[in-house]
Amino acid sequence: MESLFEHAGGRDALRRFIDIFYGSVLVDPLLHPLFGAGRPEHVDHLTAFDAESFGGPDDFTRTMGGFGHLIDVHRGLKIHEAQRARFVELYMAAADRAMLPDDPPFREALRSHVDFGSHVAMQNSHAETDEQLHPLREVPRWEWPDGAAPDSAG
């Protein structure tokens, strides 16, 4: 079965998507307090995270600090619900602008991935102790909804 990573178009397509997404969060007034002027490595990190989550190479875990790094960068941000929801909204809008596949199973997987991840990030951003962190400690592996990829044979 084709992975979400392959269906999205691989690393180059995800990089284009995340570059568009990141540009949108940097200029968004609601998200600007979380991202500031941005960090040059953020696009590479988020691209690698999504690639790994979607069945691509595990570069994020092997060379970029893995999930522990994500916990560290979100701690103390105090993300609120409006920011979390806006993050999801801009992520999905960037998928359109990057012309990622728009078939319903892929878009459902993409939305459930960012929705779940944004909830984890929000919880971790408020954690004052390790016990208050979300229990997830590794990059989640995302699959097709109900385990069925669209027919790529057309």
C-alpha positions as CSV (number, residue, x, y, z in Angstrom):
1,M,0.0,0.0,0.0
2,E,1.3,3.4,-0.9
3,S,2.3,5.5,2.1
4,L,1.0,8.9,2.9
5,F,4.5,10.2,2.2
6,E,4.6,8.7,-1.3
7,H,1.0,9.8,-2.0
8,A,1.9,13.4,-1.0
9,G,4.7,13.4,-3.5
10,G,7.7,12.7,-1.3
11,R,10.1,15.0,0.4
12,D,10.1,17.7,-2.2
13,A,6.3,18.1,-2.2
14,L,6.3,18.1,1.6
15,R,9.1,20.7,1.7
16,R,7.1,23.0,-0.7
17,F,4.0,22.5,1.4
18,I,5.8,23.3,4.7
19,D,7.6,26.3,3.3
20,I,4.2,27.8,2.3
21,F,2.7,26.9,5.6
22,Y,5.6,28.3,7.6
23,G,5.5,31.6,5.7
24,S,1.8,31.9,6.6
25,V,2.3,31.4,10.3
26,L,5.1,33.9,10.5
27,V,2.8,36.7,9.2
28,D,-0.3,35.6,11.1
29,P,-1.1,38.0,14.0
30,L,-2.5,35.2,16.2
31,L,0.5,32.9,15.7
32,H,3.3,35.4,15.5
33,P,3.7,35.4,19.3
34,L,4.6,31.7,19.1
35,F,6.9,31.9,16.1
36,G,8.3,35.4,16.2
37,A,10.7,36.1,13.3
38,G,11.0,32.3,12.8
39,R,14.0,30.0,12.8
40,P,15.8,29.0,9.6
41,E,15.8,25.3,10.6
42,H,12.1,25.1,11.3
43,V,11.0,24.3,7.7
44,D,13.5,21.5,7.5
45,H,12.5,20.1,11.0
46,L,8.7,20.2,10.3
47,T,9.3,18.7,6.8
48,A,11.3,15.9,8.3
49,F,8.7,15.4,11.1
50,D,5.8,15.2,8.6
51,A,7.8,12.9,6.3
52,E,8.6,10.5,9.1
53,S,5.0,10.6,10.4
54,F,3.7,9.8,6.9
55,G,6.0,6.8,6.3
56,G,9.0,8.5,4.9
57,P,12.6,8.5,6.1
58,D,13.3,8.8,9.9
59,D,15.7,11.8,9.6
60,F,13.8,13.7,12.2
61,T,14.3,11.1,14.9
62,R,17.9,10.2,13.8
63,T,19.4,13.6,13.1
64,M,17.2,16.4,14.4
65,G,16.6,15.6,18.1
66,G,13.5,13.5,17.6
67,F,10.4,13.9,19.7
68,G,12.3,15.0,22.8
69,H,13.3,18.1,20.8
70,L,9.6,18.8,20.0
71,I,8.7,18.6,23.7
72,D,11.5,21.0,24.6
73,V,10.6,23.7,22.0
74,H,6.9,23.7,22.9
75,R,7.3,23.8,26.7
76,G,6.4,27.2,28.1
77,L,4.7,28.5,25.0
78,K,1.2,28.4,26.6
79,I,-0.6,27.8,23.3
80,H,-4.3,28.6,23.6
81,E,-7.2,27.0,21.7
82,A,-7.6,29.9,19.2
83,Q,-3.9,29.6,18.3
84,R,-4.1,25.8,18.0
85,A,-7.2,26.0,15.7
86,R,-5.5,28.7,13.5
87,F,-2.4,26.5,13.1
88,V,-4.7,23.7,11.8
89,E,-6.5,26.1,9.5
90,L,-3.3,27.5,8.0
91,Y,-1.8,24.0,7.6
92,M,-4.8,22.8,5.6
93,A,-4.9,26.0,3.5
94,A,-1.2,25.5,2.8
95,A,-2.0,22.0,1.5
96,D,-4.3,23.6,-1.0
97,R,-1.8,26.2,-2.0
98,A,1.0,23.6,-2.4
99,M,-1.4,21.5,-4.5
100,L,-1.0,18.4,-2.3
101,P,-3.4,15.6,-3.4
102,D,-6.9,16.6,-2.5
103,D,-8.6,13.2,-2.4
104,P,-10.7,12.8,0.7
105,P,-8.7,9.9,2.3
106,F,-5.5,11.9,2.1
107,R,-7.0,15.1,3.3
108,E,-8.7,13.3,6.2
109,A,-5.3,11.8,7.2
110,L,-3.6,15.2,6.9
111,R,-6.2,16.9,9.0
112,S,-6.3,14.2,11.7
113,H,-2.5,14.4,11.8
114,V,-2.3,18.1,12.3
115,D,-5.3,18.2,14.7
116,F,-3.8,15.5,16.9
117,G,-0.3,17.0,16.8
118,S,-1.6,20.5,17.7
119,H,-3.4,19.1,20.7
120,V,-0.3,17.4,21.9
121,A,1.7,20.6,21.4
122,M,-0.9,22.6,23.2
123,Q,-0.8,20.2,26.2
124,N,3.0,20.1,26.3
125,S,3.1,23.9,26.1
126,H,1.3,24.2,29.4
127,A,3.1,21.3,31.2
128,E,5.1,22.4,34.2
129,T,6.2,18.9,35.1
130,D,7.0,15.8,33.0
131,E,3.9,14.2,34.4
132,Q,1.7,16.9,32.8
133,L,3.2,16.2,29.3
134,H,1.2,14.3,26.8
135,P,2.3,10.6,27.0
136,L,3.5,10.5,23.4
137,R,7.3,10.3,23.3
138,E,8.1,9.4,19.7
139,V,7.1,10.5,16.2
140,P,3.6,9.1,15.5
141,R,3.2,7.0,12.4
142,W,0.2,8.2,10.5
143,E,-1.8,5.8,8.3
144,W,-4.7,6.0,5.9
145,P,-8.1,6.5,7.4
146,D,-9.6,3.0,8.1
147,G,-6.4,1.5,6.6
148,A,-7.5,2.0,3.0
149,A,-5.5,4.2,0.6
150,P,-7.3,5.5,-2.5
151,D,-6.9,3.5,-5.7
152,S,-3.7,5.0,-7.1
153,A,-4.1,2.9,-10.3
154,G,-6.9,5.3,-11.2
